[in-house]
Amino acid sequence: MIRREEVYKIGVFNKPHGIHGELSFTFTDDIFDRVEAEYLICLLDGILVPFFLEDYRFRSDTTALVKLEGVNTAERARMFTNVEVYFPTKHAGEVEPTELSWDFFVGFRMEEVHHGKLGEVIEVDTSTINTLFVVDYKGEELLIPAQEELIVDIDQKHKVITVDLPEGMLAPDETEEV
């Protein structure tokens, strides 16, 4: 059984394309093209299910047409409309952290060099020019800039991001060891 912490979201299947089971795929990370992975993982009825890639071709920088093994008709492909697509983190380890999409880091633990554990990255906000890690800190959302000069280390194996934040970035009551 595939667990949620073993994958990260890379996109969504939109709708069937043609009559032979191809799917339109909008992706946020083209890692499926950059590493040797034979399958994608789909979230179907709350269960993560792997599907082997038969073929794919890019339509733009963010869309591709994907053919999954065993999906040979438009009717079968319709079952994948609006289905979230995930990628196994074990294969993402073959890529440098700078080549990963921001969504890869959701679920990582955030630690600060002087203050210890801050919490889990629950989202990455890319809606503005400054990308932010949204960290669940004691039930509150803590926003940490995703800037190279603040990131000390990224441990992909243990899913930990270590940061060195400037003094004053954390409020005084947030600087206690957790």
JOTA-V924134 format. One record per pair of residues at least 4 apart in sequence whose ideal C-beta (glycine too) atoms are under 8 Angstrom apart, sorted by the first residue. I is the first residue (numbers start at 1). GAP is how many residues later the second one is. Records with the same first field share a line. If there is no record, write none. Layout:
I: GAP + GAP
//
This chain:
1: 47
2: 4 + 5 + 39 + 46 + 47 + 48 + 86
3: 4 + 45
4: 44 + 103
5: 84 + 102 + 154
6: 82 + 83 + 84
7: 34 + 41 + 79 + 80 + 81 + 82
8: 78 + 79 + 81 + 84 + 93 + 95 + 96 + 98 + 99
9: 19 + 75 + 76 + 77 + 94 + 97
10: 17 + 18 + 19 + 21 + 22 + 30 + 75 + 76 + 77 + 91 + 93
11: 14 + 15 + 16 + 17 + 18 + 73 + 74
12: 13 + 14 + 70 + 71 + 72 + 73
13: 10 + 11 + 12 + 29 + 53 + 67 + 68 + 69 + 70 + 72
14: 9 + 10 + 11 + 12 + 67 + 68
15: 8 + 9 + 63 + 66
16: 5 + 6 + 7 + 8 + 58 + 61 + 62 + 64 + 65
17: 5 + 6 + 7 + 48 + 60
18: 4 + 56
19: 54 + 55
20: 47 + 52 + 53 + 54
21: 46 + 47 + 50 + 51 + 52 + 53 + 55 + 56
22: 43 + 44 + 45 + 55
23: 42 + 43 + 44 + 45 + 48 + 54 + 57
24: 35 + 39 + 41
25: 31 + 38 + 39 + 40 + 41 + 60
26: 36 + 37
27: 5 + 35 + 36 + 37 + 58
28: 34 + 73 + 75
29: 58 + 71 + 72 + 74 + 75
30: 4
31: 4 + 6 + 56 + 60 + 61 + 64 + 69 + 70
32: 5 + 8 + 21 + 24 + 55
33: 23 + 25
34: 61 + 65
35: 56 + 57 + 59 + 60
36: 55 + 58
37: 16 + 50 + 51 + 54
38: 14 + 15
39: 11 + 12 + 13 + 14
40: 10 + 11 + 13 + 26 + 28 + 45 + 46 + 47
41: 7 + 8 + 9 + 10 + 44 + 45 + 46 + 47
42: 6 + 7 + 8 + 9 + 38 + 41 + 42 + 43 + 44
43: 4 + 5 + 6 + 40 + 41 + 42 + 43
44: 5 + 39
48: 38
51: 17 + 18 + 19 + 20
52: 16 + 17 + 18
53: 13 + 14 + 15 + 16
54: 13 + 14 + 15
55: 11 + 12
56: 8 + 9 + 10 + 11
57: 7 + 8
58: 5 + 6
59: 4 + 5 + 6
67: 4
68: 12
70: 6
71: 5 + 6 + 9
72: 4
73: 4
74: 4
75: 4
77: 4
79: 4
87: 4 + 5
88: 4
89: 4 + 15 + 67
92: 8 + 12 + 64
93: 63 + 64
95: 4 + 5
96: 4
97: 57 + 59
100: 4 + 5
102: 22 + 24 + 29 + 44
103: 21
105: 16 + 19 + 28 + 49 + 56
106: 15 + 16 + 17 + 18
107: 13 + 14 + 52
108: 12 + 13 + 46 + 51 + 52 + 53
109: 8 + 10 + 11 + 12 + 50 + 51 + 52
110: 7 + 8 + 9 + 10 + 11 + 23 + 25 + 34 + 50 + 51 + 53
111: 5 + 6 + 7 + 49 + 50 + 51 + 52
112: 4 + 6 + 50 + 51 + 52 + 53 + 58
113: 39 + 49 + 50 + 51
114: 50 + 51 + 61
115: 55 + 59 + 60 + 61 + 62 + 63
116: 61 + 62
117: 61
118: 17 + 19 + 24 + 26 + 60
119: 16 + 17 + 18 + 19 + 23 + 59
120: 15 + 16
121: 12 + 13 + 14 + 40
122: 12 + 13 + 14 + 19
123: 11
124: 7 + 8 + 9 + 10 + 22
125: 6 + 7 + 9 + 18
126: 5
128: 4
130: 15 + 16 + 17
131: 14 + 15
132: 11 + 12 + 13 + 14
133: 10 + 11 + 12 + 13 + 28
134: 7 + 8 + 9
135: 6 + 7 + 8 + 9
136: 4 + 5 + 6
137: 4 + 5 + 37
138: 40
142: 28 + 32
144: 6 + 19 + 21 + 25
145: 5
146: 4 + 5
147: 4
150: 13 + 14 + 15 + 16
151: 10 + 11 + 12
152: 10 + 11 + 12
153: 7 + 8 + 9
154: 6 + 7 + 8
155: 4 + 5 + 6 + 7
165: 4 + 5
170: 4 + 5
171: 4
//
